[in-house]
Amino acid sequence: MSNSALISYTKLSPNHSGKRTKKIDTITIHCMAGQLSVESCGALFAQSSRQASSNYGIGNDGRIALYVDEGNRSWCTSSNANDQRAVTIEVASDATHPYAVNSKAYDALLDLVTDICKRNGIAKLVWSTNKNERMNHLNGCNMTVHRDYANKACPGDWLYNRHGEIAAEVNRRLGSGSSTPSTGETTGSTADIKIGDVVEFAGSKHYVSATAKTASSCKPGKAKVTAIAKGKAHPYHLIAVSGAGSTVYGWTDAADIKTSAAATATSYLVKATTDVLNIRKGPGTNYGTNGDIRDKGVYTIVAESDGPGASKWGKLKSGAGWISLDYTKKV
């Protein structure tokens, strides 16, 4: 088994069980409960007295570290059975609820998980909000969380609530579709809606996912699904598709999003303060990229919107997309 080429720091921990007894087929994401660097986290795992480790760590600056070779079982999830088959990842986060992760660490997490899946032949990630499905890997579920095996908040609500979109974004990069187990829900005579389908509803196409419990952008009702086709998954704006007494939750396709409904019009100049600032298709790291800013230049913001956690986002006047205002200053 190989290790990721994305690592920029290595500090191997003595806390592991040696070679795995199971093939890697699972991803388990943890939070550090602190905005630690990869060096700080590595120093903790280097202490044999802590009896803890993870395969990888992602620092608050987005750097990726190796603490336990992928070929070895880490001591991370309070479960030997889980850690024998899972690649475990500790991510820098706030120290208090909901243990939010910054955009640099989140972007690096998406890159690392994609890389792990590619190298280990994991064709797609499947997340479930059902604990039994997670712990027993039912219906293809191959994402687990520490809180299932111990009385812990890990990975914190911020990351836990984003597992569905993490799976969908990684699957988009892998070229696969479904990111959640099939529920078998249907709309009776209208059409058979399956998780992983793309449905046309209210004039727009929507990727069907079971990762959400509520729908904020449209009200469930006796809506008719007029067409159904396989398509590319994009984990963006929450919707619900209803008919014949059943409701399936999902996310709209990127092409349907023009601007955030919560965006506030404005106009001012900002200067980028980081070497590489991603331009997103929408206000949040859960949106795909449209390029990046590398010149630390001055740009005009024409709208503002809140993103995941406490992040603030600004829409570029050029129409190229949205940038995180956390990495800019007004001029």
Buried (B, 14 or more C-beta within 10 A) or exposed (E): EEBBEBBEBEBBBEBBBEEBEEEBBBBBBBBBBBBBBBEBBBEBBBEEEEEBBBBBBBBBBBBBBBBBBBBBBBBBBBBEEBBBBBBBBBBBBBEEEBBBBBBBBBBBBBBBBBBBBBBBEBEBBBBBBBEEBBBEBEBBBBBBBBBBBEEBBBBBBBBBBBBBBBBBBBBBBBEBBBBBBBBEBBBEEBBEBBBBBBBBBBEBBBBBBBBBEEBEEBEBEEBBBEEBEEBBBBBBBBBBBBBEEBBBBBBBBBEBBEBBEEBEEEEEEBEBEBEEBBBBBBBBBBBBEBEBBEEEEEBEBBBBBBBBBEBEBBBBEEEBBBBBBBBBEEE
